[in-house]
Amino acid sequence: MQELMVYSHKIFALETKEPGTEFEKYDPECYTVKVHVWNDAVLEKANLPLDEKTTPLRVPIHKESKLSQLIEKLEEKTGIPAAEQWIQKKNPMVNSVTVEIVSTEANMEKKMNYCRIFDGTTVYLERKAAKSFWEKEIEKESNRYMIKFNHP
């Protein structure tokens, strides 16, 4: 192990795959954005934590891309027209969580890091409506307490 320069306190990542599938090629210039797309089944999963209510799409995008380019990719993957997309993300504050609407007209030509979208960022996508469904769910989640027991 010393020849490989592996010492104590090293962190390793292990990637697994199903037989017959290929590993995705790693591109250090790309971000992977996790996108939870709204559907009515979310309402039926009231007792689950927010990020377990849907399976996120993993959208790879170059880290120098503009928000409008992410929206175009989401249109291809989800079928939701760009003009109807409402992209939101959680914005943790000191004692609470607020919802930040990312897909504003002012952000369209700005780079994703300006919109605070980085590698691994989770965003919530839905069609524009009078009131945001994801915002209601995020608000519920911020008022919920999770108690976990460590029972050996």
Phi, psi and omega per residue, in radians:
M1 nan -0.573 -3.140
Q2 -1.168 -0.574 3.101
E3 -1.098 -0.557 3.106
L4 -1.482 0.018 -3.111
M5 1.070 0.718 3.088
V6 -1.817 2.002 -3.109
Y7 -2.092 3.102 3.139
S8 -1.120 2.723 3.134
H9 1.177 0.423 3.033
K10 -1.571 2.540 3.116
I11 -1.892 2.259 3.122
F12 -2.056 2.590 3.023
A13 -1.986 2.371 3.136
L14 -2.076 2.131 3.137
E15 -1.831 2.336 3.120
T16 -2.041 2.836 3.110
K17 -2.562 2.774 3.063
E18 -1.320 2.599 3.085
P19 -1.015 2.397 3.117
G20 1.531 -0.024 3.113
T21 -1.863 2.821 -3.130
E22 -1.857 2.581 3.012
F23 -1.213 2.462 3.055
E24 -1.244 2.461 3.139
K25 -1.245 2.314 3.138
Y26 -1.450 2.276 3.090
D27 -2.164 1.922 -3.104
P28 -1.148 -0.210 3.141
E29 -1.623 0.067 -3.113
C30 -1.964 2.579 2.950
Y31 -1.750 2.685 2.936
T32 -2.001 2.034 -3.138
V33 -1.768 2.275 3.104
K34 -1.594 2.174 -3.052
V35 -2.107 2.050 3.034
H36 -1.643 2.106 -3.100
V37 -1.738 2.277 -3.115
W38 -1.157 2.375 2.908
N39 -2.560 2.830 -3.037
D40 -1.169 -0.285 3.105
A41 -1.150 -0.344 3.122
V42 -1.042 -0.669 -3.115
L43 -1.131 -0.499 -3.133
E44 -1.350 -0.248 -3.081
K45 -1.860 0.842 -3.016
A46 -1.068 -0.536 -3.059
N47 -1.528 -0.132 -3.131
L48 -1.470 2.626 3.001
P49 -1.047 2.685 -3.027
L50 -0.907 -0.819 -3.052
D51 -1.341 -0.043 3.082
E52 -1.818 0.019 -3.111
K53 -1.333 -0.471 3.060
T54 -2.417 2.768 3.036
T55 -1.560 2.130 -3.066
P56 -1.261 2.558 2.936
L57 -1.365 2.461 3.064
R58 -1.845 1.974 -3.030
V59 -1.934 1.927 3.077
P60 -1.411 2.399 3.138
I61 -2.667 2.513 -3.122
H62 -1.068 2.423 -3.036
K63 -1.197 -0.247 3.085
E64 -1.647 0.109 -3.097
S65 -1.215 2.758 3.062
K66 -1.596 2.798 3.141
L67 -1.021 -0.635 3.141
S68 -1.065 -0.558 3.110
Q69 -1.249 -0.631 3.044
L70 -1.115 -0.736 3.137
I71 -1.090 -0.686 3.082
E72 -1.089 -0.744 3.111
K73 -1.104 -0.704 3.128
L74 -1.164 -0.584 3.073
E75 -1.111 -0.744 3.104
E76 -1.092 -0.756 -3.041
K77 -1.370 -0.580 -3.027
T78 -1.895 -0.363 -3.079
G79 1.442 0.010 3.098
I80 -1.442 2.086 -3.130
P81 -1.000 2.530 -3.091
A82 -0.945 -0.695 -3.107
A83 -1.192 -0.320 -3.103
E84 -1.809 0.041 -3.086
Q85 -1.429 2.358 3.047
W86 -2.104 1.844 -3.121
I87 -1.819 2.213 -3.114
Q88 -2.279 2.799 3.030
K89 -2.560 2.758 3.100
K90 -1.320 2.420 3.104
N91 -2.132 1.689 -3.077
P92 -1.182 2.245 3.068
M93 -1.845 -3.056 -3.067
V94 -1.016 -0.948 -3.088
N95 -2.076 0.209 -3.112
S96 -2.733 3.125 3.083
V97 -2.156 2.267 3.075
T98 -1.969 2.872 3.133
V99 -1.782 2.264 3.104
E100 -1.930 2.155 3.086
I101 -1.476 2.056 -3.047
V102 -1.557 -0.619 -2.999
S103 -1.466 0.977 3.053
T104 -1.606 2.752 -3.136
E105 -1.029 -0.608 -3.121
A106 -1.167 -0.437 -3.097
N107 -1.604 -0.194 -2.975
M108 -0.953 -0.725 -3.098
E109 -1.738 0.236 3.102
K110 -1.663 2.630 3.116
K111 -1.175 2.706 -3.049
M112 -1.109 -0.591 3.130
N113 -1.155 -0.481 3.045
Y114 -1.140 -0.595 3.118
C115 -1.480 0.124 -3.110
R116 1.027 0.769 3.001
I117 -1.981 2.021 -3.083
F118 -2.177 -3.065 3.109
D119 -1.080 2.196 3.122
G120 1.529 -0.019 3.127
T121 -1.115 2.436 3.077
T122 -1.775 2.225 3.062
V123 -2.156 2.830 -3.097
Y124 -2.132 2.198 -3.044
L125 -2.033 2.386 3.024
E126 -2.675 2.919 3.047
R127 -1.308 2.536 3.116
K128 -1.070 2.412 3.121
A129 -2.577 -3.123 3.142
A130 -1.113 -0.668 -3.140
K131 -2.369 2.507 -3.100
S132 -1.381 2.226 3.071
F133 -1.245 -0.733 -3.128
W134 -1.122 -0.645 -3.141
E135 -1.048 -0.724 3.100
K136 -1.072 -0.767 -3.118
E137 -1.165 -0.697 3.125
I138 -1.155 -0.687 3.101
E139 -1.114 -0.748 3.078
K140 -1.045 -0.780 -3.113
E141 -1.087 -0.665 -3.105
S142 -1.215 -0.366 3.124
N143 -1.708 0.070 -3.109
R144 -1.709 2.501 3.081
Y145 -1.917 2.376 3.120
M146 -1.925 2.093 3.100
I147 -1.866 2.136 3.125
K148 -2.058 2.388 3.124
F149 -1.823 2.392 3.061
N150 -1.797 1.626 -3.101
H151 -1.982 1.897 -3.060
P152 -1.167 nan nan
